[in-house]
């Protein structure tokens, strides 16, 4: 049993539990956190508000899925009716947050939760000031910096994307999502990253890959994260075939289903084909049997045939049909 877990169990028996847990986490991890008192009336109200937020979003997601299912059978309601129902449900949550913050205008987590809710329902314009208020009230809360950086990825400026994700990491170096978000942004905004850090494009790629690796080190069983790292290699020129194949091999070890595994085999076949390793490309693509991957499998097999024929005649191959675009 870890020292932190033992300490948490001891803290649970303390008279002042929130303070005991907060002190323990600070001593053990170096992170400074404040544990709210669950018996505080304001805290109870805030928790109820967030619970309503979660319930509303679950209800809306259920309505959408159910209406899609009904529509496929000739039923369901119109988009206008569904949107009206969704708007009405979310308006109760919005009003709850607004009423709470009118009475508690300096409640940092209230502004953060409201800003996050507005972001979830795609009201970015109203979300930004709420998140900015949260950041100002509690500048040591990494979530506020991260959420604002998320918004800046859509609205700019890009400099703040790098700065704010970096600040979130500085405040909590154990949260893998912050590293992943910064890795995505460094990769996607390469030219801006080159100017911001005064580095070359190959160094930008290295920086992004290193951030993905740090995220994966903190969350080593996360298959989608491993595939994000591996898919990055599609955008790196010149192509780093062996590095890419190593990344996909690591992702394969985390795949939880045959469908996920076969998806990885497709990527491995593509990189082997790029490197002219035809036998290995065939071996990987032949392992794909699921119909969901059939279109990609046929395309790769077609390109394999083109390149093998060209290699056999020492002629430059015709340009193969492109694979569907990678994630990035």
C-alpha positions in Angstrom: 0.0 0.0 0.0 1.4 3.4 -1.0 2.3 6.1 1.5 -0.3 8.4 -0.1 -3.1 5.7 0.3 -2.1 5.0 3.9 -2.2 8.7 4.6 -5.5 9.1 3.0 -7.0 6.4 5.1 -5.6 8.1 8.2 -6.9 11.5 7.1 -10.4 10.0 6.7 -10.3 9.4 10.5 -9.2 12.9 11.3 -11.5 15.4 12.9 -11.0 18.0 10.2 -11.0 15.7 7.2 -10.7 18.3 4.4 -7.7 20.0 6.0 -6.1 16.7 6.7 -6.4 15.4 3.2 -5.2 18.7 1.7 -2.1 18.7 3.9 -1.4 15.1 3.1 -1.6 15.6 -0.7 0.7 18.6 -0.5 3.3 16.8 1.6 3.2 13.7 -0.6 2.9 15.1 -4.1 4.0 18.7 -3.7 0.6 19.8 -5.1 -1.3 22.4 -3.2 -5.1 21.7 -3.1 -8.0 22.9 -1.1 -10.6 20.3 -0.1 -14.0 21.9 0.4 -16.0 21.1 3.5 -18.9 18.9 2.3 -21.0 20.1 5.2 -20.8 23.7 4.2 -24.3 24.9 2.9 -22.7 26.7 0.0 -20.7 23.6 -1.0 -23.8 21.5 -0.8 -25.7 23.9 -3.1 -22.8 23.9 -5.5 -22.6 20.1 -5.6 -26.4 19.9 -6.2 -25.9 22.3 -9.1 -23.2 20.3 -10.7 -25.2 17.1 -10.3 -28.1 18.8 -12.1 -25.6 19.8 -14.8 -24.5 16.1 -15.2 -28.0 14.8 -15.2 -29.2 17.3 -17.8 -26.3 16.4 -20.2 -27.0 12.7 -19.8 -30.7 13.3 -20.5 -29.9 15.3 -23.6 -27.5 12.7 -24.9 -30.1 10.0 -24.4 -32.8 12.1 -26.2 -30.5 12.5 -29.2 -29.6 8.8 -29.4 -33.2 7.8 -29.0 -34.4 10.2 -31.7 -31.8 9.0 -34.2 -33.0 5.4 -33.5 -36.7 6.5 -34.0 -35.9 8.4 -37.1 -34.2 5.4 -38.7 -37.6 3.6 -38.3 -39.6 6.5 -39.7 -40.5 8.1 -36.4 -38.9 10.6 -34.0 -39.5 14.3 -33.8 -38.1 17.1 -36.0 -34.8 18.7 -35.4 -36.5 22.0 -34.4 -38.6 20.2 -31.8 -35.6 18.3 -30.4 -33.5 21.5 -30.3 -36.3 23.3 -28.4 -36.5 20.5 -25.9 -32.7 20.5 -25.4 -32.6 24.3 -25.1 -35.3 24.3 -22.4 -33.5 21.6 -20.4 -30.2 23.4 -20.5 -31.8 26.7 -19.7 -32.7 25.4 -16.2 -29.1 24.5 -15.6 -27.9 27.9 -16.9 -30.4 29.7 -14.6 -29.2 27.6 -11.7 -25.6 28.7 -12.3 -26.5 32.3 -12.8 -28.6 32.5 -9.6 -25.8 30.8 -7.6 -23.1 33.1 -8.9 -25.3 36.2 -8.3 -25.3 35.2 -4.6 -21.7 33.9 -4.6 -19.8 36.1 -7.1 -16.4 35.1 -5.8 -17.0 31.3 -6.0 -14.1 30.3 -8.3 -15.2 26.8 -8.8 -18.7 28.0 -9.6 -17.4 30.2 -12.4 -15.2 27.3 -13.6 -18.1 24.8 -13.6 -20.4 27.3 -15.4 -17.8 28.0 -18.0 -17.2 24.3 -18.5 -21.0 23.8 -18.9 -21.2 26.6 -21.5 -18.3 25.1 -23.3 -20.0 21.7 -23.4 -23.1 23.2 -25.0 -20.9 25.2 -27.5 -21.6 28.6 -26.1 -17.9 29.6 -26.2 -18.6 33.3 -26.3 -20.3 33.2 -22.8 -17.9 30.6 -21.5 -14.7 32.5 -21.9 -15.5 35.3 -19.4 -16.7 32.8 -16.8 -13.5 30.8 -17.1 -11.4 34.0 -17.0 -13.2 35.0 -13.8 -12.4 31.6 -12.4 -8.7 32.0 -13.3 -8.5 35.4 -11.7 -10.2 34.2 -8.5 -8.1 31.1 -8.2 -5.0 31.4 -10.4 -3.5 28.2 -9.0 -6.3 26.0 -10.3 -4.9 24.3 -13.4 -8.3 23.4 -14.8 -9.2 27.1 -15.5 -6.0 27.6 -17.5 -6.6 24.3 -19.4 -10.2 25.2 -20.2 -9.3 28.7 -21.4 -6.6 27.2 -23.6 -9.2 24.8 -25.1 -11.2 27.9 -26.1 -8.1 29.7 -27.5 -7.5 26.7 -29.8 -10.6 27.8 -31.7 -10.5 31.6 -31.2 -6.8 32.4 -30.8 -4.4 33.9 -30.0 -2.3 30.8 -30.4 0.4 32.2 -28.1 -2.1 31.9 -25.2 -2.8 28.3 -26.2 0.8 27.4 -25.5 1.1 29.6 -22.5 -2.1 28.4 -20.8 -1.6 24.7 -21.4 2.0 25.2 -20.1 0.7 26.9 -17.0 -1.8 24.1 -16.4 1.1 21.6 -16.6 3.2 23.8 -14.2 0.4 23.8 -11.7 -0.3 20.0 -12.0 2.4 18.0 -13.6 0.6 14.7 -12.9 -2.4 15.3 -15.2 -1.9 13.5 -18.6 -4.7 15.5 -20.3 -2.8 18.7 -20.0 0.3 17.2 -21.8 -2.0 15.6 -24.5 -3.7 19.0 -25.1 -0.4 20.8 -25.5 1.0 18.0 -27.7 -2.1 18.3 -30.0 -1.7 22.1 -30.2 2.1 22.1 -30.8 1.5 19.6 -33.7 -1.5 21.4 -35.2 -0.1 24.9 -34.9 3.5 24.1 -36.0 4.4 27.4 -37.5 3.2 29.3 -34.4 5.1 26.8 -32.2 8.3 27.4 -34.2 7.9 31.2 -33.6 6.9 30.8 -30.0 9.8 28.6 -28.9 12.2 29.7 -31.6 12.7 26.2 -32.9 12.8 24.3 -36.2 9.9 22.2 -37.6 11.7 18.9 -36.8 12.2 20.2 -33.2 8.4 21.0 -33.1 7.7 17.4 -34.0 10.1 16.2 -31.3 8.4 18.5 -28.8 5.0 17.3 -29.6 6.0 13.6 -29.5 7.7 14.1 -26.2 4.6 15.7 -24.7 2.5 12.7 -25.9 5.0 10.3 -24.4 4.8 12.2 -21.0 1.0 11.9 -21.1 1.2 8.2 -21.9 3.7 7.7 -19.1 1.2 9.1 -16.7 -1.7 7.2 -18.3 0.0 4.0 -19.7 -3.1 2.0 -20.5 -4.9 4.7 -22.5 -5.4 3.3 -26.0 -6.8 6.4 -27.6 -3.9 8.4 -26.3 -1.4 5.8 -27.7 -3.1 6.0 -31.1 -2.9 9.9 -31.0 0.8 9.6 -30.5 1.1 7.0 -33.3 -1.0 8.9 -35.7 1.2 12.0 -35.3 3.8 10.3 -37.5 1.5 10.7 -40.6 2.2 14.4 -40.5 6.0 14.2 -39.9 8.2 14.7 -43.0 10.4 13.0 -43.8 8.5 9.9 -42.6 10.0 8.2 -39.5 8.9 4.7 -40.4 10.6 2.8 -37.6 9.5 5.3 -34.9 5.9 5.1 -36.2 5.9 1.3 -36.3 7.2 1.2 -32.7 4.4 3.6 -31.6 1.8 1.5 -33.3 3.3 -1.6 -31.7 2.8 0.0 -28.3 -0.7 0.9 -29.2 -1.4 -2.7 -30.3 -0.5 -3.9 -26.9 -3.2 -1.7 -25.4 -6.0 -2.6 -27.9 -8.9 -4.1 -26.0 -10.9 -5.6 -28.9 -10.3 -7.3 -32.2 -11.7 -4.3 -34.0 -9.1 -2.0 -32.3 -6.3 -4.5 -33.1 -7.3 -4.7 -36.7 -7.4 -0.9 -36.9 -3.8 -0.9 -35.7 -2.8 -3.6 -38.3 -4.0 -1.2 -41.0 -1.8 1.5 -39.8 1.2 -0.9 -39.6 0.5 -2.0 -43.1 0.5 1.5 -44.4 3.8 2.4 -42.9 5.4 -0.8 -44.1 4.1 -0.1 -47.5 5.6 3.4 -47.4 8.9 1.8 -46.6 8.7 -0.8 -49.4 8.5 -3.6 -46.9 5.9 -5.5 -49.0 6.0 -8.8 -47.2 5.3 -7.3 -43.8 2.6 -5.0 -45.3 0.9 -8.1 -46.7 1.2 -9.9 -43.4 -0.4 -7.1 -41.5 -3.2 -6.4 -43.9 -4.1 -10.1 -44.2 -4.8 -10.0 -40.4 -7.7 -7.6 -41.1 -11.0 -9.5 -41.4 -13.6 -7.2 -40.0 -16.0 -5.7 -42.5 -15.7 -2.2 -40.9 -12.2 -2.1 -42.2 -12.9 -3.6 -45.6 -12.7 -0.4 -47.7 -9.3 0.5 -46.2 -8.0 -3.0 -46.6 -9.0 -3.1 -50.3 -7.3 0.3 -50.9 -4.1 -0.8 -49.3 -4.0 -4.0 -51.2 -4.5 -2.1 -54.4 -1.6 0.2 -53.6 0.5 -2.8 -52.6 -0.1 -4.3 -56.1 0.9 -1.0 -57.8 4.1 -0.6 -55.9 5.1 -4.3 -56.1 4.7 -4.2 -59.8 6.8 -1.1 -60.2 9.5 -2.5 -57.9 9.6 -5.7 -60.0 10.2 -3.7 -63.2 12.5 -1.1 -61.6 10.1 1.5 -63.0 8.9 4.5 -61.0 5.5 3.6 -59.6 2.4 5.6 -60.7 1.1 7.7 -57.9 -1.0 5.4 -55.7 -4.5 6.4 -54.7 -4.3 8.2 -51.3 -5.4 6.6 -48.1 -8.2 8.3 -46.3 -6.8 11.2 -44.3 -5.2 10.5 -41.0 -6.5 12.1 -37.8 -4.0 15.1 -37.9 
